[in-house]
Amino acid sequence: MSVTAFDTGDLRATLPPALPVAKLVIGKPVEEVAALVPRVFNLCRSAQELAVNMALGLPVSEDMTAHLAQDFARDHLVRLGVILPRHLGLDPLPIAQGADALLSERLPETSEEFDAFLQSDKGLGAVLRRLKDLFDPREATAQVGAVSDQNVTQAGACENSVAARQSTHSLMQALEASHGRGPLWRAVARMLDLAASARGDVPAPKRLAEGWVVVPASRGTYAMRARVEAGVVTQFERVTPTDHMMAPGGIMAQSLASLPETKHALAPLVVDVLDPCSPVSLSGGRMHA
């Protein structure tokens, strides 16, 4: 994640201007749009391919849904095994060996099991131990309502994330109670999601009212809808996990607001744990505290 930091004022995160996707696709033939959208948003290519085909009323192959799990696993491996260790001053993990290189045979389910897991230097033990040590309970946390069929199509603040997908797991609930919805909670969610995606276990896509389709992605849940007339796209809308994350009062804003001033230098790490799908600029705060 590309991050720019400054040293005055309140700590803020901003995205570059959004790509005018509707202008790119409206007026174009259905087949051209179906090919274009996954290329433009190639960070989550499989999710985009599935969503745009569903929204346009095109056939959906079994390969499209199978590729979702592969993309999830790839994205989680890179973030847990390369990006976060780099922030934490640790060596990268052997992600080329796949999920088994990062995960224990049996993942922890309780606080006691998790504490024991953190003592291991194998796999993700050292990464999560370091993350736990950097943030005290309730630091860099956010508490927003859960994503739902009612709000997933609106770009307001909600918990549309990997953590939302794993929030009912017993370990997630224990960590939320002890530390809040902070970096450790979110990184553990990604670990659990990696295990699930390695098994091919991902949520099923679905159709909502008024033409919306909802598709799982490695960062949360995407919503998309389109209208087609005479083989040409006449309307196109999409709402992403990053739209929800970056909304006023959303996960990003709350996480940065609850990061103590003495730890503002950790803001780039917080951003990379949250994982917006576009480069974020950080401004203000005491970035070198």
Buried (B, 14 or more C-beta within 10 A) or exposed (E): BEBEBBEEEEBBBEBEEEEEBEEBBBEBBBEEBBEBBBEEBEBBBBBBBBBBBBBBEBEBEEEBBEBBBBBBBBBBBBBBBEBBBEBBEBEEBEBEEBBEBBBBEEBBEEBEBBEEBBEEEEBBBBBBBBBBEBBEEEBBBBEBEEBEEEBBBEBBBBBBBBBBBBBEBEBBEBBBEEBBBBBBBBBBBBBBBBBBBBEEEBEEBEEBEEBBBBBBBBBBBBBBBBBBEEEBBEBBBBBBBBBBBBBEEBBBBBBBBBBBEEBBBBBBBBBBBBBBBBEBBBBBBBBEE
